[in-house]
C-alpha cells in the first residue's frame, strides 16, 4: 500500500515538474505582450474625427462611450493588461465611428428634408405662375 501512495506522490511531483516550463512560457508570453499602440491610435483618430463632424451635439452618448472606453484602455495599459487594453481601444474606435456615422446620417437627412422643402416651394411657384398665365 505504501508503494502505491509513494508512486502517486512521485507521479504528481513529475507532473508538476513537467507542467512548470509550460506555465513559465505562458507567463512570459502574456507579460511580453506589447502595448496596443495601433489600437489606441486608431481609437484616438476615430474620436477626433467624430468631434470634427460635431458628433458631440448629435450623438453624445456614443461619443461619450468612445471617450470612456479609450480612457479605460489607457488605464489597462498602465496596469499591464494589454489584451484588455486592445479590446477596449477597439470598442472605443467602434463607438466613435458609430457616433460619426449617426451624425453623418442625421446631417444627410436634414439636407434631404431641406431639398424636399425647396422642391415643394418651386413646384408651388410653378403652379401659381402657370395658373396666372391662363
N, C-alpha and C positions, 0 to 999 in steps of 0.2 A: 504494500500500500504506500509505503514511504517513497518507493522509487517512482510510482505514478505521480505523486504530488511533486516530487523533485523534477520529473520530466516536464510537468505542466509549467512549473515556475521557470524552468530553463527555456521552454518554448516561448513563454511570454517575454522573457528577457531578450531573446534573439529577435522576436518580432519588433520589440521596441527599438532595438539597435538598427534593424533594417529600415524601419519607418522614419527614423531620425533624419537621414540625409534628404528624404523626400520632403519632409516638413521644413527643413532648413532651406532647401531650394525654393519652395513655395514662398516662404517668408522673404527671401531675398528678392524674388520676382515682384512681390507686392510692394516691398519697400523701395525698389528701384524704379517704379513706375514714374515716368516724368510728368511734370505738371501739364495739364491740358491747355497749353498756351493758345493753340489754334482755336479750340472750342471757345475759350474765354474771349479771344479777339473777335471771333465771328459774332458772338453774343453782343459785345460792345458795339460793333458796327451796325448790327440789326437794330439795337436800341437807338443809336444815333440817327439812323435812317427814319425810324418811326417818329422820333422827335422832329426831324426836318419836315415831315409831311403833316405835322401838327396832330399826331395821334393822341396827345395828352388831352385835347379837347373833345375828340370824337370816340376814342377807345381807351379811356383812362384805366379801366380795370385790367385790360390785357397788358398795357404798358407798365402799370404798377407791378403786375405779376412778373413781368420780364425783369424789371429792376430788382425785385425781391429775390428772384432765383439767381440772378447774377451775383448779388451780394452773398447769398448762401454758398454759391460755387467758390467765390473768393475766400470765404471763411473755411470751406472744406479744404482748399489748397493749403491754407495756414495750418490746418490740423493734419496735413499729410494724407488726406483721404482723396486720392487722385481720381479714382474711378467714380466716386460720388460727385466730385467736382466737375468731371467731364459730363456726366449725366445732367447735372443742374445747369451747366452752361448751355448744353444743347436745348434743354427745356426753355431757358431764358431766350435763346435765339428764336425758337419756335413761337413763343408768346409775343415777342417783338415783331416778328414777321406777320403774325395774325393781326396785331394792332395796326400795322401799316396797311395790310390788305383791307381790313374793315374801314379804315379811313379812306382809302382809295375808292372803295365801293360806295361809301357814303357821298363822297365828293362827285363821283360819276353820276350817281342818282340825282344829285342836286342839279348838275349841269343838264342832265336829260330832262328833268322837270322844267327847267328854265327854257330849254329849247321848245318843249311842248307848248308852254305858255306863249312864247314868241310866235310859234307857228299858228296857234289858235288866234292870236291877235291879227296876224297877217291875213288869215282866212276871213275873219270878220271884216277887215278893211276892204278886202277884195269883193266880198259880197255886198257891202254897203255901196261901194263905187259902181258895181255892176247894176245895182238897183237904182242908182241915181241917173244913169245914162238911159235907161229905158223909159 
